[in-house]
Amino acid sequence: MTNMINTIKTILIILFVAFLFSCHSSKSANLKPQAETISIDLHARNLYIKYQPDSYNKWQKLNKLLENDSIPSDELNVIDCRGFNSHSEELVLRKTLRYYILGKIYWWSEFETEHGKCILLSNVYGSFFLSKIEASVLLSASIGYNFEKLNLEFPKILYKRTILNDLKGYFCGSTTMQQKENMTIHKGGCSESIYYEYESKKPPKNTSQFQFTF
């Protein structure tokens, strides 16, 4: 009788472990690249290359510049998200950022998963997820990593939207607005948006067309 009870307990434990494993596997399955989303990613990249060649070339130069001199992907906690579905429940939007880096504006979103961060790069023709190296380059460049050593102009942040709470059940409109230094801050029930402004040096106006010398 005791042996039978122990056998039943063992079977139940095995079934419970198998159930947990199946739940974890099904939960992670959404994060696996799928043929359809891989195709969408590739199409967005091809449009970027075809219709924004100047921007794409600058993006490639940035990658070549920092691919061997950027913060490691493990330190940044970024993963290869190419082919992931941005609408998957496993991807939680945390930030949307816009930076001016070496003569080009970059706009991307950071998603959080249980495996790491996903970076979705956007342009006027679409969006596509980045590889680990591409994500490392972009995030390293956004903080000017090694820019001083390379004698490069430091990046400027133009916009930052941070998700403060779960989007469900919260009023997301702007409830407060605050002006602080070069920032305009809009804060709502679930997000905070900051717009950054920079003074541009304008040449002095020439008040006269004539110049006298003595």
Order of alpha helices (4+ residues) and beta strands (2+ residues): alpha-alpha-alpha-alpha-beta-beta-beta-beta-alpha-beta-beta-beta-beta
